[in-house]
Amino acid sequence: MKLDAVVWGATPEEAARSYPADDLVPPGLRLTRAIGVAAPPERTWRWLCQIAVAPYSYDLVDNLGRRSPQTLTPGADRLEVGQTMAVVFRLTSFEAGHQWTAVTSSRGERLFGRVAMTYAAEPDRAGSRLVARVAVGSAGPVAHALAWGDLVMMRRQLLNLKRLAERVP
């Protein structure tokens, strides 16, 4: 597989780092996506929590045509283990203000197999870095197809979250 489908926007250090998602699925494919955000990590974190409300990628595809909210939903940052994230994931752990990790729900597992993901809001000189690790429990043809589809969808998601976090509150 070409490296561009495995890493998008992440520094070599971010791609090499271990994330909680890595421990939730067997060794397979690890995808790392990241983007710089000109906003403090606290604000970026709040937008990461919005993924519990809507997927923030291509709403026509991921959200049945409903527009993802363009303002923060009160209470969305009060996470609870077991809650739904990104429609087909179940929250397994979080470190408030920093990162959350989820694994595919039974519905998600039927669609994509066993997949885990960690989203993190990391401090950076220019504000923050939004880093996402997707851990796929296999490295076969389905995982490779998932990597390319995920690249398109997550790229849009990260760009949308960046745009929203950078707006003046």
C-alpha positions as CSV (number, residue, x, y, z in Angstrom):
1,M,0.0,0.0,0.0
2,K,1.2,3.5,-0.7
3,L,2.2,5.5,2.3
4,D,-0.2,8.3,1.5
5,A,-3.2,6.2,2.4
6,V,-1.6,5.3,5.7
7,V,-0.4,8.7,6.8
8,W,-2.0,12.1,5.9
9,G,-0.8,15.3,7.5
10,A,0.9,13.6,10.4
11,T,4.5,14.2,11.4
12,P,6.9,11.2,11.5
13,E,6.7,11.4,15.3
14,E,2.9,11.4,15.3
15,A,2.8,8.4,12.9
16,A,5.3,6.4,15.0
17,R,3.7,7.1,18.4
18,S,1.5,4.5,20.1
19,Y,-2.1,5.4,20.7
20,P,-4.8,3.7,22.8
21,A,-6.6,2.4,19.7
22,D,-3.5,0.3,18.8
23,D,-4.1,-1.9,21.8
24,L,-7.8,-2.6,21.0
25,V,-7.3,-4.6,17.8
26,P,-4.9,-7.3,16.6
27,P,-1.8,-6.0,14.7
28,G,-2.8,-5.0,11.3
29,L,-3.0,-1.7,9.5
30,R,-2.4,1.6,11.4
31,L,-3.6,4.8,9.8
32,T,-2.5,8.2,11.1
33,R,-4.1,11.5,10.0
34,A,-3.4,15.0,11.5
35,I,-3.9,18.6,10.9
36,G,-2.7,21.8,12.5
37,V,-5.3,24.0,14.1
38,A,-4.9,27.7,14.9
39,A,-6.9,27.3,18.1
40,P,-6.0,26.3,21.6
41,P,-6.2,22.5,22.4
42,E,-9.2,23.1,24.7
43,R,-11.2,24.4,21.8
44,T,-10.0,21.7,19.4
45,W,-11.0,19.1,22.1
46,R,-14.5,20.5,22.3
47,W,-14.9,20.0,18.5
48,L,-13.5,16.5,18.8
49,C,-16.2,15.7,21.2
50,Q,-18.8,16.9,18.7
51,I,-18.1,13.6,16.8
52,A,-20.6,12.1,19.3
53,V,-23.2,14.4,17.7
54,A,-22.4,14.1,14.0
55,P,-19.6,12.7,11.8
56,Y,-18.4,16.1,10.3
57,S,-17.2,14.5,7.0
58,Y,-19.5,14.4,3.9
59,D,-22.9,14.9,5.5
60,L,-24.7,13.5,2.4
61,V,-22.9,10.2,2.8
62,D,-22.3,10.0,6.6
63,N,-25.2,11.9,8.1
64,L,-28.1,11.1,5.7
65,G,-27.9,14.6,4.3
66,R,-28.3,16.4,7.6
67,R,-25.8,19.1,8.1
68,S,-23.4,18.5,11.0
69,P,-23.9,21.2,13.7
70,Q,-21.9,24.4,13.0
71,T,-21.9,25.4,16.7
72,L,-20.9,23.5,19.8
73,T,-23.6,21.3,21.3
74,P,-23.8,22.0,25.1
75,G,-22.7,19.0,27.1
76,A,-21.2,17.1,24.1
77,D,-17.8,17.3,25.9
78,R,-19.2,15.3,28.8
79,L,-18.1,11.9,27.5
80,E,-19.2,8.5,29.0
81,V,-17.6,5.2,28.3
82,G,-20.0,3.2,26.1
83,Q,-21.6,6.1,24.3
84,T,-21.8,6.2,20.5
85,M,-19.2,8.2,18.6
86,A,-19.1,8.8,14.8
87,V,-22.3,6.8,14.4
88,V,-20.7,3.3,14.3
89,F,-18.2,3.4,17.2
90,R,-18.5,2.9,21.0
91,L,-16.4,5.0,23.3
92,T,-13.9,2.8,25.3
93,S,-11.8,5.4,27.1
94,F,-11.0,9.1,27.2
95,E,-8.7,11.6,28.9
96,A,-10.8,14.7,29.2
97,G,-9.3,17.7,27.4
98,H,-6.9,15.5,25.4
99,Q,-8.0,12.3,23.7
100,W,-10.8,9.8,23.3
101,T,-10.8,6.2,21.9
102,A,-13.5,4.1,20.5
103,V,-14.0,0.7,18.8
104,T,-16.6,-0.4,16.2
105,S,-20.0,-1.2,17.6
106,S,-21.7,-4.4,16.5
107,R,-23.2,-2.5,13.5
108,G,-19.8,-1.0,12.7
109,E,-18.1,-4.3,13.0
110,R,-20.6,-5.8,10.4
111,L,-19.7,-3.0,8.0
112,F,-16.0,-2.5,8.6
113,G,-14.7,-5.3,10.8
114,R,-12.9,-4.6,14.1
115,V,-11.6,-1.1,13.9
116,A,-10.5,1.2,16.8
117,M,-9.7,4.9,16.6
118,T,-8.2,7.5,18.9
119,Y,-8.6,11.3,18.3
120,A,-6.3,13.7,20.2
121,A,-6.0,17.4,20.6
122,E,-2.3,18.0,21.1
123,P,-0.6,21.3,22.0
124,D,1.4,22.9,19.3
125,R,3.3,26.2,18.8
126,A,0.6,27.5,16.4
127,G,-2.3,26.3,18.7
128,S,-3.0,22.6,18.5
129,R,-2.7,19.5,16.4
130,L,-5.7,17.3,15.8
131,V,-4.3,13.8,15.5
132,A,-6.4,10.7,14.6
133,R,-5.2,7.1,14.7
134,V,-7.3,4.4,13.0
135,A,-6.3,0.8,13.9
136,V,-7.6,-1.9,11.6
137,G,-7.4,-5.5,12.9
138,S,-6.2,-6.9,9.6
139,A,-4.0,-5.8,6.7
140,G,-5.8,-7.6,3.8
141,P,-7.6,-6.2,0.8
142,V,-10.6,-5.1,2.8
143,A,-8.3,-3.1,5.2
144,H,-6.5,-1.5,2.2
145,A,-9.9,-0.4,0.6
146,L,-11.0,0.9,4.0
147,A,-7.7,2.9,4.2
148,W,-8.4,4.8,1.0
149,G,-12.1,5.4,1.9
150,D,-11.1,6.5,5.3
151,L,-8.5,8.9,3.8
152,V,-11.2,10.7,1.8
153,M,-13.7,10.8,4.6
154,M,-11.4,11.7,7.5
155,R,-9.6,14.3,5.5
156,R,-12.9,16.1,5.0
157,Q,-13.7,15.6,8.7
158,L,-10.4,17.0,10.0
159,L,-10.7,20.0,7.6
160,N,-14.2,20.7,8.8
161,L,-13.3,20.4,12.5
162,K,-10.2,22.7,11.9
163,R,-12.4,25.3,10.2
164,L,-14.9,25.2,13.0
165,A,-12.3,25.3,15.8
166,E,-10.5,28.3,14.2
167,R,-13.6,30.4,14.1
168,V,-13.8,33.1,16.7
169,P,-16.1,31.7,19.5
